[in-house]
Amino acid sequence: MQSKQLRNLVLTALFSAIGTIGGSVMEFSIGGAAKVDPMQHLLNLVSGVLLGPWWALAQAFLTSLIRNLMGGTGTILAFPGSMFGGAVLVGLAYRYTKKLWLAGLGELIGTGIIGALVAYPVAKWLMGANGALFLFVPSFFLSASWGGSNWLWTVEGVVEAEEISGV
């Protein structure tokens, strides 16, 4: 295995572990249909920027899967919320622009809007939720805006450290 692939694999596993533990400790409800999980927003940003969109997607999937398998620490809405936009859009935005603010915007649009829209049929089908489609958008959007904006400075520090170390 090449060293870059090994690095990405190890970081994806590490970020998934941090997301599993951190998501259990740092989540809170804001009302509506979703919980705020600031740690997942941080990990979407960090993994999308450092590893790219597909490794970030793997991290979001693994974290959501482990949290759901552990029982009580996640919901089925974690899959569309983190995967179907947030992690991938962050990675794509940073890959093509190298601008952190656009990566942050990718988290906001990806999780806050696309993830919310994809979560609706998932919630209706698997959870029997009968709420309106736009019940999810405010909850997901608030979560993504709070988490994304509060963590963007951390991602800047991580990117600077990686550039200095040459990894």
Backbone bond lengths (Angstrom), bond angles and torsions (degrees), N, CA, C in turn:
res aa  C-N    CA-C-N  psi(-1)  N-CA   C-N-CA  omega(-1)  CA-C   N-CA-C  phi
1 M - - - 1.451 - - 1.523 108.13 -
2 Q 1.311 116.68 134.52 1.443 120.47 -179.52 1.524 109.89 -69.34
3 S 1.338 115.86 155.24 1.461 119.37 -174.80 1.529 112.35 -64.37
4 K 1.338 119.01 -35.46 1.470 120.30 178.74 1.526 110.91 -67.58
5 Q 1.328 117.05 -40.13 1.462 120.25 177.01 1.527 110.89 -65.10
6 L 1.323 116.24 -41.35 1.460 120.31 178.15 1.528 110.22 -63.62
7 R 1.321 116.85 -43.89 1.465 121.85 177.92 1.526 109.71 -58.27
8 N 1.330 117.21 -47.59 1.459 120.81 -179.18 1.517 111.88 -64.67
9 L 1.320 117.15 -39.85 1.458 121.32 178.32 1.528 111.08 -63.45
10 V 1.319 116.22 -46.50 1.472 120.93 -179.54 1.527 110.71 -64.67
11 L 1.336 117.32 -44.80 1.462 119.90 179.20 1.526 111.97 -65.39
12 T 1.323 117.15 -36.88 1.470 120.09 177.08 1.528 110.01 -62.55
13 A 1.316 117.18 -44.47 1.469 121.03 177.86 1.528 110.83 -64.18
14 L 1.322 116.64 -42.92 1.461 120.93 179.45 1.524 110.86 -63.17
15 F 1.336 116.95 -46.60 1.461 120.42 179.62 1.522 111.29 -64.22
16 S 1.326 117.38 -35.12 1.468 120.36 176.93 1.522 111.03 -65.39
17 A 1.321 116.80 -40.71 1.466 120.79 177.84 1.533 110.72 -65.63
18 I 1.327 116.19 -43.94 1.469 119.92 178.46 1.527 109.91 -62.81
19 G 1.323 116.99 -41.69 1.457 120.68 178.99 1.514 113.17 -64.73
20 T 1.314 116.43 -37.02 1.460 120.61 178.81 1.523 110.74 -65.71
21 I 1.313 116.45 -47.68 1.469 120.71 -179.29 1.522 110.54 -73.40
22 G 1.333 116.29 -49.50 1.460 120.39 -177.76 1.508 113.00 -63.85
23 G 1.330 116.95 -36.51 1.453 120.33 178.56 1.512 112.47 -66.33
24 S 1.301 116.83 -28.71 1.465 120.63 178.46 1.523 111.24 -76.67
25 V 1.318 116.71 -29.58 1.455 121.91 -175.86 1.528 112.15 -90.47
26 M 1.334 117.03 -36.72 1.459 120.69 -168.67 1.523 115.39 -104.44
27 E 1.316 120.07 6.38 1.460 119.75 -177.05 1.528 111.19 -84.60
28 F 1.332 115.39 152.89 1.450 121.01 174.48 1.520 108.75 -154.44
29 S 1.324 115.79 157.35 1.469 120.99 -178.05 1.520 109.69 -89.83
30 I 1.330 114.77 145.96 1.457 120.05 175.11 1.520 110.44 -118.82
31 G 1.299 115.86 12.97 1.460 119.79 -175.61 1.517 109.17 87.40
32 G 1.279 116.37 174.12 1.454 118.76 -178.96 1.509 110.71 75.39
33 A 1.318 115.99 -141.40 1.453 120.74 -169.92 1.515 114.21 -106.87
34 A 1.318 118.38 -3.43 1.460 118.79 -171.44 1.517 111.65 -131.99
35 K 1.329 114.25 159.20 1.451 122.03 171.38 1.520 107.92 -101.01
36 V 1.309 116.52 148.64 1.458 120.96 174.54 1.522 107.06 -87.04
37 D 1.306 116.42 125.79 1.453 122.24 177.99 1.529 108.20 -125.17
38 P 1.332 117.14 83.36 1.463 119.98 -175.71 1.524 113.13 -58.61
39 M 1.305 117.48 -31.01 1.460 120.14 -179.12 1.528 111.09 -64.08
40 Q 1.329 117.94 -38.84 1.461 119.70 179.97 1.519 111.40 -67.03
41 H 1.318 117.00 -34.95 1.465 119.47 176.90 1.523 110.53 -65.63
42 L 1.327 116.02 -41.59 1.473 119.80 176.05 1.516 110.35 -59.89
43 L 1.316 117.00 -45.79 1.457 120.54 -177.32 1.526 112.19 -69.36
44 N 1.322 117.71 -34.48 1.464 119.61 173.52 1.521 109.77 -60.65
45 L 1.333 116.34 -43.83 1.461 120.54 179.95 1.524 111.58 -66.03
46 V 1.327 116.69 -51.46 1.467 120.46 -176.58 1.520 111.13 -64.25
47 S 1.328 117.33 -47.69 1.462 118.53 -177.42 1.526 111.45 -70.58
48 G 1.315 117.77 -36.34 1.460 119.97 177.18 1.517 112.00 -63.50
49 V 1.332 116.81 -40.97 1.465 121.55 -179.00 1.530 111.49 -75.15
50 L 1.321 117.27 -47.24 1.470 120.31 -175.54 1.521 113.97 -79.86
51 L 1.335 117.10 -35.13 1.463 120.25 -171.00 1.519 113.97 -109.67
52 G 1.318 117.59 -21.26 1.454 120.61 -177.56 1.515 111.64 99.55
53 P 1.323 116.34 171.96 1.461 120.75 -171.05 1.524 114.81 -65.41
54 W 1.311 118.86 -36.95 1.473 119.63 -172.55 1.516 111.54 -80.21
55 W 1.310 117.98 -36.09 1.462 120.17 173.34 1.529 109.96 -68.58
56 A 1.330 116.99 -37.06 1.462 120.74 176.75 1.529 110.51 -63.79
57 L 1.320 116.38 -39.26 1.466 120.56 176.28 1.530 110.44 -62.31
58 A 1.328 116.70 -42.93 1.470 120.67 177.88 1.528 110.72 -61.91
59 Q 1.323 116.44 -42.63 1.474 120.86 178.81 1.518 110.58 -62.17
60 A 1.328 117.83 -45.85 1.464 121.16 -179.39 1.528 110.80 -63.47
61 F 1.334 116.77 -41.11 1.460 120.36 178.75 1.525 111.28 -64.89
62 L 1.332 116.76 -48.00 1.469 120.05 -179.14 1.525 111.99 -61.63
63 T 1.329 116.06 -44.02 1.461 119.55 179.58 1.526 110.72 -62.47
64 S 1.321 117.14 -45.57 1.470 120.79 178.81 1.526 110.92 -62.59
65 L 1.325 116.49 -42.74 1.464 120.89 -179.11 1.525 111.45 -63.44
66 I 1.317 117.04 -48.68 1.469 120.32 -178.27 1.522 110.60 -63.61
67 R 1.323 116.91 -43.65 1.469 119.68 -179.93 1.523 111.43 -63.48
68 N 1.319 117.76 -35.74 1.457 119.98 178.13 1.524 111.87 -74.41
69 L 1.331 117.06 -36.48 1.465 119.94 178.53 1.526 112.14 -69.38
70 M 1.324 116.35 -29.34 1.470 120.38 178.57 1.523 111.36 -69.89
71 G 1.298 116.87 -20.88 1.460 121.24 177.53 1.521 112.57 77.44
72 G 1.312 115.25 117.56 1.451 119.86 175.05 1.516 115.56 87.54
73 T 1.321 118.54 -12.44 1.463 118.74 -178.33 1.524 112.47 -100.91
74 G 1.295 117.68 -3.51 1.457 120.71 178.78 1.516 109.45 -152.38
75 T 1.318 114.84 170.42 1.458 119.67 174.84 1.525 108.11 -125.56
76 I 1.295 115.36 165.77 1.464 120.28 178.66 1.527 110.67 -62.62
77 L 1.319 117.14 -22.13 1.465 121.28 179.36 1.522 112.30 -71.15
78 A 1.329 117.20 -11.22 1.468 119.95 177.29 1.530 111.05 -65.88
79 F 1.321 117.11 -30.67 1.473 119.55 -179.10 1.533 111.69 -64.67
80 P 1.322 118.55 -59.80 1.474 116.35 179.20 1.520 112.50 -67.89
81 G 1.318 117.15 -32.17 1.458 119.84 -178.02 1.511 113.61 -62.94
82 S 1.314 116.64 -40.98 1.466 118.48 -176.67 1.521 113.31 -97.52
83 M 1.316 117.66 -29.17 1.458 120.14 -171.32 1.517 114.37 -92.36
84 F 1.316 117.79 -46.98 1.454 120.71 -167.79 1.514 114.62 -75.57
85 G 1.235 117.24 17.64 1.449 119.53 178.17 1.504 111.27 -174.95
86 G 1.324 115.55 -59.36 1.452 119.72 -172.97 1.510 114.38 -50.82
87 A 1.296 117.78 -65.26 1.466 121.49 -175.35 1.529 111.36 -63.17
88 V 1.310 116.61 -44.07 1.466 120.12 -177.25 1.522 111.35 -70.00
89 L 1.331 117.41 -46.19 1.467 119.34 -178.93 1.530 112.23 -65.17
90 V 1.321 117.43 -36.88 1.465 120.21 175.77 1.524 109.35 -59.09
91 G 1.324 116.48 -50.16 1.458 121.17 -178.87 1.515 113.07 -61.64
92 L 1.317 116.97 -43.49 1.467 120.51 179.55 1.527 111.36 -67.92
93 A 1.327 116.50 -43.24 1.468 119.96 -179.50 1.527 110.51 -61.23
94 Y 1.330 116.44 -43.39 1.466 118.46 -178.46 1.532 111.22 -73.54
95 R 1.314 117.11 -38.14 1.467 120.64 -179.49 1.529 111.25 -58.90
96 Y 1.323 116.74 -43.18 1.461 119.86 -174.00 1.526 115.09 -91.09
97 T 1.347 117.58 -17.00 1.467 118.95 -178.25 1.526 113.83 -119.39
98 K 1.325 117.61 -24.88 1.473 123.28 -173.87 1.525 111.80 59.26
99 K 1.317 117.40 27.49 1.461 122.74 178.76 1.527 109.25 -113.48
100 L 1.344 115.46 121.11 1.457 119.62 -177.83 1.526 112.57 -66.30
101 W 1.320 117.81 -33.96 1.456 118.87 -178.78 1.530 110.53 -65.91
102 L 1.333 117.20 -32.04 1.462 119.44 176.08 1.529 111.03 -73.75
103 A 1.324 116.84 -31.70 1.468 119.58 173.31 1.529 109.52 -63.67
104 G 1.335 116.40 -42.83 1.462 120.50 176.46 1.519 112.21 -61.86
105 L 1.325 116.20 -39.74 1.460 120.87 176.21 1.531 110.68 -65.35
106 G 1.329 116.04 -35.02 1.463 120.23 175.74 1.517 111.82 -61.73
107 E 1.336 117.04 -38.81 1.463 120.88 176.72 1.526 110.06 -65.30
108 L 1.316 116.36 -42.89 1.460 120.82 -178.59 1.531 111.48 -64.95
109 I 1.311 117.02 -47.94 1.465 120.39 -179.77 1.525 110.79 -72.11
110 G 1.336 116.05 -43.08 1.459 120.30 -176.68 1.511 113.56 -65.22
111 T 1.325 116.53 -51.43 1.461 119.99 -179.81 1.519 110.96 -82.19
112 G 1.336 115.81 -45.88 1.455 120.49 -172.47 1.514 114.64 -69.28
113 I 1.315 117.49 -31.86 1.468 119.49 -177.38 1.536 110.99 -115.08
114 I 1.335 117.02 -59.66 1.477 119.35 -177.35 1.528 111.07 -63.66
115 G 1.333 116.68 -47.01 1.466 120.09 179.07 1.518 112.02 -59.15
116 A 1.331 116.05 -40.02 1.467 120.21 179.15 1.519 111.38 -65.62
117 L 1.328 116.53 -42.29 1.463 119.65 -179.58 1.524 111.74 -67.41
118 V 1.323 117.38 -35.80 1.467 120.71 177.69 1.530 110.37 -74.68
119 A 1.338 116.88 -28.95 1.468 120.36 -179.05 1.525 112.28 -68.15
120 Y 1.309 117.15 -29.79 1.465 119.70 -176.51 1.531 112.88 -58.06
121 P 1.341 119.07 -55.07 1.473 116.62 179.32 1.528 112.71 -64.70
122 V 1.321 117.29 -31.33 1.469 120.36 176.74 1.527 109.51 -62.67
123 A 1.327 116.44 -47.37 1.472 120.54 -179.46 1.520 111.31 -65.43
124 K 1.305 116.48 -39.02 1.463 120.16 -179.45 1.528 111.01 -67.18
125 W 1.327 115.71 -43.42 1.458 120.95 -176.30 1.524 112.44 -76.39
126 L 1.324 118.23 -47.85 1.464 121.05 -173.58 1.528 114.33 -92.16
127 M 1.337 116.95 -27.36 1.460 119.75 -175.97 1.524 112.50 -109.49
128 G 1.330 116.48 -7.39 1.451 119.64 -179.07 1.520 113.73 69.40
129 A 1.335 117.54 20.93 1.461 121.34 -179.47 1.516 109.30 -71.47
130 N 1.312 115.74 132.78 1.462 120.55 -179.16 1.519 112.35 -109.70
131 G 1.317 118.18 15.69 1.461 122.17 -179.18 1.513 111.73 -69.09
132 A 1.291 114.95 168.86 1.463 121.05 178.67 1.523 110.23 -71.75
133 L 1.317 115.23 153.45 1.461 121.67 179.02 1.520 111.26 -53.41
134 F 1.306 116.60 -43.66 1.459 119.70 -174.58 1.523 113.51 -84.46
135 L 1.319 117.37 9.62 1.461 120.81 169.95 1.524 109.68 -67.36
136 F 1.326 116.35 -34.02 1.459 120.78 -176.43 1.523 112.99 -78.71
137 V 1.309 117.65 -33.29 1.469 120.44 -174.75 1.531 111.97 -60.00
138 P 1.345 120.44 -49.80 1.470 117.89 -179.96 1.529 113.20 -61.43
139 S 1.333 117.07 -40.94 1.468 119.94 -179.65 1.525 111.55 -64.86
140 F 1.321 116.93 -49.48 1.460 120.80 -179.37 1.528 110.88 -66.11
141 F 1.328 116.62 -39.06 1.462 120.74 -178.37 1.530 110.72 -66.21
142 L 1.340 116.87 -43.54 1.464 120.15 176.91 1.521 111.29 -62.40
143 S 1.305 116.48 -43.18 1.461 120.58 179.08 1.524 111.12 -61.51
144 A 1.330 116.50 -47.57 1.467 120.58 -178.39 1.526 111.56 -67.45
145 S 1.337 117.06 -38.82 1.463 118.58 -179.25 1.519 111.02 -70.27
146 W 1.319 117.64 -40.51 1.458 120.41 178.22 1.525 110.08 -66.55
147 G 1.320 116.11 -51.87 1.465 119.73 -177.78 1.511 112.84 -66.21
148 G 1.324 116.85 -45.67 1.463 120.22 -178.01 1.515 113.33 -64.66
149 S 1.322 116.63 -45.53 1.466 119.12 -177.18 1.517 112.00 -70.39
150 N 1.313 117.63 -34.66 1.465 120.05 -179.38 1.524 113.05 -75.44
151 W 1.306 117.63 -19.45 1.464 119.83 -177.23 1.518 113.74 -104.83
152 L 1.305 118.35 -9.15 1.461 120.33 -175.78 1.521 111.82 -58.68
153 W 1.328 117.44 -36.70 1.476 120.57 177.99 1.526 111.69 -64.53
154 T 1.322 117.21 -32.89 1.468 120.41 177.63 1.522 109.99 -66.80
155 V 1.314 116.46 -42.54 1.462 120.69 179.92 1.528 110.12 -63.41
156 E 1.320 117.75 -38.40 1.467 120.88 176.70 1.522 110.31 -57.74
157 G 1.327 116.93 -43.99 1.467 121.08 178.43 1.515 112.58 -64.48
158 V 1.322 117.23 -39.43 1.465 121.43 179.28 1.529 110.21 -65.60
159 V 1.321 116.68 -43.21 1.472 120.61 179.39 1.524 110.20 -63.72
160 E 1.329 117.73 -43.41 1.462 120.54 178.21 1.523 111.15 -62.14
161 A 1.326 117.18 -42.68 1.469 120.73 179.15 1.513 111.16 -63.48
162 E 1.325 117.57 -39.52 1.459 120.76 179.23 1.528 110.69 -66.76
163 E 1.322 117.40 -39.25 1.459 121.23 178.99 1.525 111.00 -66.21
164 I 1.320 116.69 -38.43 1.463 120.79 179.42 1.522 111.17 -68.08
165 S 1.354 115.32 -42.18 1.469 118.73 -177.32 1.521 112.62 -77.17
166 G 1.333 116.38 -21.41 1.468 120.00 179.31 1.507 113.62 76.98
167 V 1.313 117.82 17.60 1.470 121.29 -179.98 1.492 110.49 -75.29
